[in-house]
């Protein structure tokens, strides 16, 4: 049997002057990934397998809220 892979969303802490913060969303979490795509300024970095948003407090709050409710609006 294969070991269970990490199925958690990781939000990487950005440096204070960084313009974007990065987020790892596992491939199997399609609903969360689709929700993330709906946020303004979302961008996928295929070489790193990471998503990013512009580094603002508002974007971080929106991300946490949208992942908490999983787009059940």
C-alpha positions as CSV (number, residue, x, y, z in Angstrom):
1,X,0.0,0.0,0.0
2,X,1.1,3.5,-0.7
3,X,1.5,6.0,2.2
4,X,-1.1,8.7,2.5
5,X,0.1,11.9,0.9
6,X,-0.2,15.3,2.4
7,X,-3.8,16.5,1.9
8,X,-3.5,19.9,3.6
9,X,-3.5,23.3,2.0
10,X,-0.3,25.2,2.9
11,X,0.0,29.0,3.0
12,X,3.6,30.0,2.8
13,X,4.5,33.1,4.8
14,X,5.8,35.8,2.5
15,X,8.7,38.1,3.3
16,X,7.6,41.6,4.4
17,X,8.5,43.2,1.0
18,X,7.3,40.3,-1.1
19,X,4.6,41.2,-3.7
20,X,2.9,37.8,-3.6
21,X,2.3,35.0,-1.1
22,X,2.2,31.4,-2.3
23,X,-0.2,28.6,-1.5
24,X,0.1,24.8,-2.1
25,X,-3.2,23.1,-2.9
26,X,-3.0,19.3,-3.3
27,X,-4.2,18.0,-6.7
28,X,-7.0,15.9,-5.2
29,X,-8.6,19.0,-3.6
30,X,-10.3,20.2,-6.8
31,X,-13.2,22.1,-5.1
32,X,-10.8,24.2,-3.1
33,X,-8.6,24.8,-6.1
34,X,-11.6,26.0,-8.1
35,X,-12.6,28.3,-5.3
36,X,-9.0,29.7,-5.2
37,X,-9.1,30.4,-9.0
38,X,-12.1,32.7,-8.4
39,X,-10.1,35.1,-6.2
40,X,-8.7,38.2,-7.8
41,X,-5.0,38.1,-8.7
42,X,-4.8,34.3,-8.4
43,X,-1.9,32.9,-10.5
44,X,-0.6,29.4,-11.0
45,X,3.2,28.7,-11.0
46,X,3.5,25.4,-12.9
47,X,7.2,24.9,-12.3
48,X,6.6,25.1,-8.5
49,X,3.1,23.6,-8.4
50,X,2.0,26.6,-6.3
51,X,-0.7,29.2,-6.5
52,X,-0.1,32.8,-5.5
53,X,-2.0,36.0,-4.6
54,X,-0.9,39.6,-4.2
55,X,0.4,40.0,-0.7
56,X,-2.2,42.0,1.1
57,X,-4.1,41.5,4.4
58,X,-7.4,41.6,2.5
59,X,-6.3,38.8,0.1
60,X,-5.2,36.6,3.0
61,X,-8.5,37.1,4.8
62,X,-10.5,36.3,1.7
63,X,-8.4,33.2,1.2
64,X,-9.0,31.9,4.7
65,X,-12.7,32.7,4.6
66,X,-13.2,31.1,1.2
67,X,-11.4,27.9,2.2
68,X,-13.3,27.8,5.5
69,X,-16.7,27.8,3.8
70,X,-15.4,25.9,0.6
71,X,-17.3,28.3,-1.7
72,X,-20.7,27.3,-0.3
73,X,-22.3,30.7,-1.1
